[in-house]
């Protein structure tokens, strides 16, 4: 099984990954503030998924 390397991707795919990586933190902050004020089950699940994605980007799993 080959390991996933972000830098082997075509330039357009790397650009999309960088754009998503930079947009994730503001979305997580907004969702966290929204979850604090209006906590619903969907908001908590969405925040958990977004935090997982943010961690995956920070650890370069994606």
C-alpha positions in Angstrom: 0.0 0.0 0.0 1.5 3.3 -1.1 1.7 6.2 1.3 -0.2 9.3 0.4 2.2 12.2 -0.3 0.6 15.7 -0.7 3.6 16.9 -2.8 3.1 14.2 -5.5 -0.3 15.6 -6.5 -0.7 17.8 -9.5 -0.3 21.5 -8.8 -4.0 22.2 -9.1 -4.8 19.6 -6.4 -2.1 20.9 -4.1 -3.6 24.4 -4.5 -7.1 23.2 -3.5 -5.7 21.4 -0.5 -3.9 24.7 0.6 -7.1 26.7 0.1 -9.1 24.2 2.2 -6.4 24.2 4.8 -6.4 27.9 5.2 -10.2 28.2 5.2 -10.8 25.5 7.9 -9.6 27.5 10.9 -12.0 30.4 10.4 -14.9 28.0 9.8 -14.1 26.1 13.0 -13.9 29.3 15.0 -17.3 30.5 13.6 -18.9 27.1 14.2 -17.5 27.0 17.8 -19.0 30.4 18.6 -22.3 29.4 17.0 -22.3 26.2 19.1 -21.6 28.1 22.3 -24.7 30.3 21.7 -27.1 27.9 20.1 -26.0 24.4 20.8 -27.9 21.8 18.8 -26.9 18.2 18.2 -26.1 19.0 14.6 -23.9 21.9 15.6 -21.9 19.8 18.0 -21.4 17.0 15.5 -20.4 19.4 12.8 -17.9 21.1 15.1 -16.4 17.7 16.0 -16.1 16.8 12.3 -14.5 20.2 11.5 -12.1 19.9 14.4 -11.1 16.5 13.1 -10.5 17.9 9.6 -8.4 20.7 11.1 -6.3 18.3 13.1 -5.8 16.2 10.0 -4.6 19.2 8.1 -2.2 20.2 10.9 -0.7 16.8 11.1 -0.6 16.6 7.3 -2.7 13.4 7.2 -4.6 15.2 4.3 
